[in-house]
Amino acid sequence: MFIQLNDQWALSADEHCWIIKKYQESNEAYPDGRWISKYFCTEFKNVVKRLAKVNIRLNNATTMDELVKHAESVHSDLSLLLDYEVADA
C-alpha cells in the first residue's frame, strides 16, 4: 500500500506497522526525488496523531493566533480519520 497524502507526506504499511513517509526533493543521488520512511506506528490512531503533530510543528505561523487556527484546522481534518478508526487496523 502507498497512499500519497499531499506533495510532502505519504502513508504505507507492511505486516508489522504503518509507515509515514516524507518526500525528499531531487538531488545528485536521486534526480527524481524519493520517499523516505520517517515514522513507524503500530496503531492507525497513532499515525493520525503523529501526522497532526508534525503538521502543526512544521507550520509557518508567526503568531499564536495563527498557530491555534492552524491546529484547529488540522484537528478538524484528521478527527474524521480517528472517528473512522478500524479495530486494530
C-alpha positions in Angstrom: 0.0 0.0 0.0 1.1 3.5 -0.8 -1.2 6.5 -0.3 0.2 9.9 -1.1 -1.5 12.4 1.3 0.0 15.5 -0.3 3.2 16.6 -2.0 5.2 16.1 1.2 3.7 13.1 3.0 2.6 9.6 2.2 1.4 6.5 4.1 2.4 2.9 3.5 2.3 -0.2 5.6 3.8 -3.6 6.0 2.7 -6.6 8.0 4.1 -5.1 11.2 3.4 -1.3 11.1 2.2 1.8 9.4 4.9 3.9 7.8 4.7 7.7 7.4 7.0 8.8 4.5 8.3 12.2 3.6 9.2 13.3 0.1 12.9 14.3 -0.4 13.5 16.7 -3.2 15.7 15.6 -6.1 19.5 15.7 -5.7 22.5 14.3 -7.4 22.0 10.8 -6.0 18.2 10.8 -6.6 17.4 13.0 -9.6 13.7 12.2 -9.4 13.4 12.6 -5.7 12.3 9.8 -3.3 10.1 8.9 -0.4 11.9 8.4 2.9 10.4 6.5 5.8 10.2 8.9 8.8 7.8 7.5 11.4 6.7 4.0 12.3 3.4 3.3 14.1 1.8 0.1 15.1 -1.7 1.5 15.5 -3.6 3.6 13.0 -4.7 6.2 15.6 -1.1 6.9 16.3 -0.5 7.5 12.6 -3.2 10.2 12.6 -1.9 11.8 15.8 1.7 11.8 14.5 0.7 13.4 11.2 -1.3 16.1 13.2 1.7 16.9 15.5 4.2 17.1 12.6 1.8 19.2 10.5 1.3 21.6 13.4 5.1 21.8 14.3 6.1 22.5 10.7 3.6 25.3 10.2 5.0 28.7 9.3 2.8 30.6 11.8 4.2 33.8 13.1 1.7 34.4 15.9 -0.1 32.3 18.5 -3.4 33.1 16.9 -2.2 31.7 13.5 -0.8 28.6 15.2 -4.1 28.0 17.1 -6.2 28.4 14.0 -3.9 26.0 12.1 -4.0 23.5 14.9 -7.8 23.7 14.9 -7.9 23.1 11.2 -5.6 20.1 11.4 -7.6 18.7 14.3 -10.8 19.1 12.3 -9.4 17.4 9.2 -7.8 14.5 11.0 -10.5 13.8 13.6 -12.6 12.3 10.8 -9.9 9.6 10.5 -9.9 8.9 14.2 -13.6 8.6 14.2 -13.3 6.0 11.4 -10.6 4.0 13.1 -10.9 0.3 12.3 -10.4 -2.0 15.2 -6.7 -2.6 15.4 -6.1 -1.6 11.8 
